[in-house]
Amino acid sequence: MRITVNQKPFEMEEEDPTIEALLSRKGLTGESVVVAVDGEIVHREEWKSRRLREGDEVELVHAVAGGSDELVIAGERLSSRLFLG
């Protein structure tokens, strides 16, 4: 099944995947993560039951705090902390 994750195509092998399955595939534990599907934030308690559908647009934001020089959002390592939009 094909979905979009942070504006990039992403293929899910599971037939009826959940948000929790997606986070696992992306290597995210759920700590300090915010998930939105089709522009709506999905609360953490819904991640096990919320099913993803073909064509869903998912945004994953992984908050990072502290003095680290590296910023990681949805498994992507970024060298800049400047965000526009």
Phi, psi and omega in degrees: 000136182256129174230177175245129179238118182050048174069019176233140177300142180216131181261125175259127180281332181295147181285323183224066190287152175255170174298319179302320178295320178297314180299321178297314179298327180274357179077024180256134183276345184101344176290129177059033179244139173243136182238133172233137177240123181051041174085001181245127178294136178253123182292145184310319182293348179264352187299326180288330185256340183286112181275141175269149181238156176311129176087355178302144175253114185249135174244127177244126177237123180251111182286140179232135180232163175101193187267014181295140176281344185258137177244129180239123176232120180052041177082356180265128179271125183243141180266350181239148177250015178270120181239137178240151175109000000 
